[in-house]
Amino acid sequence: MLRQNSNTTRTNIGARFALGETFITPGAEEALEIAGQTAIQFLRRHMSTDWGELSEEDARENELSLREGFRLLSAYRTVKGQKIWIITEADRSATTILLPSEY
């Protein structure tokens, strides 16, 4: 079950696109809690087009997606090493923080 993350919808400093409504999966929420990190840390990076641990090809695809209005993906690791993804839908209506295994 996705939980809406209402604390993160107002952050737009340095943003190059809208997040829409933000959601976080239970697994991603637990991973962030274990790491002592917050969703906002990663959402800020995502919104500023710091795509994290993507290949050069995937980063280029995100730049195209940013211009053309397609879905955006970022991949990060918490300080504990857990990989998390952030996906913003093509219409910019929603952004979800999730573990790759929850995709």
ZAKOL-635806 format. One line per 3 residues: their letters; for each residue x, y, z of C-alpha. Coordinates in Angstrom, 3 decimals. Example, Ala and Ser with C-alpha at 12.3 -4.5 7.8 and 13.67 -1.06 7.14 Angstrom:
<batis>
AS	12.300/-4.500/7.800  13.670/-1.060/7.140;
</batis>
This chain:
<batis>
MLR	0.000/0.000/0.000  1.323/3.423/-0.909  1.229/6.170/1.654;
QNS	0.997/9.772/0.599  3.981/11.723/1.825  2.441/15.135/2.458;
NTT	5.611/16.607/3.957  7.430/16.541/0.632  5.040/18.224/-1.774;
RTN	6.090/21.807/-1.031  9.792/21.538/-1.742  10.621/23.142/-5.061;
IGA	13.956/24.901/-4.551  16.039/24.188/-7.656  13.251/22.079/-9.157;
RFA	13.250/21.547/-12.907  9.871/19.771/-12.930  6.811/19.226/-10.754;
LGE	6.523/16.171/-8.528  2.737/16.120/-8.313  1.463/14.128/-5.346;
TFI	4.221/12.205/-3.587  3.930/8.663/-2.324  6.234/6.261/-0.530;
TPG	5.989/2.495/-0.330  6.287/0.715/3.026  9.644/-0.794/2.055;
AEE	11.150/2.530/1.054  9.802/4.186/4.182  11.383/1.482/6.335;
ALE	14.706/1.739/4.470  14.835/5.491/5.074  13.956/5.044/8.752;
IAG	16.712/2.441/9.189  19.204/4.793/7.503  18.078/7.800/9.533;
QTA	17.377/9.683/6.324  14.326/11.477/4.983  12.479/11.300/1.707;
IQF	13.007/15.010/1.184  16.786/14.515/0.889  16.302/12.276/-2.113;
LRR	13.374/14.191/-3.607  15.483/17.357/-3.690  18.174/15.534/-5.659;
HMS	15.587/14.040/-8.023  13.905/17.418/-8.628  17.233/19.099/-9.369;
TDW	17.993/16.372/-11.975  20.686/14.654/-9.937  19.619/11.207/-11.121;
GEL	21.888/9.361/-8.692  23.301/5.993/-9.705  22.022/5.811/-13.268;
SEE	24.174/4.807/-16.211  25.126/7.580/-18.640  22.628/6.164/-21.127;
DAR	19.794/6.207/-18.567  20.729/9.742/-17.486  20.547/10.858/-21.138;
ENE	17.160/9.148/-21.407  15.989/11.148/-18.379  17.147/14.387/-20.006;
LSL	15.115/13.484/-23.099  12.173/12.554/-20.871  12.453/15.891/-19.091;
REG	12.228/17.767/-22.409  9.548/15.556/-23.982  7.364/14.931/-20.931;
FRL	8.064/11.238/-20.328  8.472/9.367/-17.042  11.560/10.157/-14.929;
LSA	13.584/7.702/-12.846  16.301/8.285/-10.267  18.243/5.626/-8.361;
YRT	19.979/6.259/-5.047  21.411/4.377/-2.092  20.765/5.154/1.533;
VKG	23.745/5.484/3.877  23.052/1.839/4.813  23.425/0.770/1.168;
QKI	19.754/0.104/0.383  18.867/1.052/-3.179  15.787/3.229/-3.649;
WII	14.121/4.475/-6.780  12.111/7.625/-7.351  9.723/7.646/-10.299;
TEA	7.830/10.719/-11.508  4.994/9.940/-13.884  5.027/11.368/-17.408;
DRS	2.143/13.756/-16.699  3.928/14.938/-13.505  0.818/14.077/-11.467;
ATT	2.627/11.784/-9.029  6.042/10.783/-7.750  6.693/7.540/-5.900;
ILL	9.646/6.530/-3.732  10.074/2.767/-3.742  12.497/-0.114/-3.526;
PSE	13.380/-1.747/-6.865  11.816/-4.973/-5.562  8.496/-3.116/-5.116;
Y	8.313/-2.032/-8.772;
</batis>
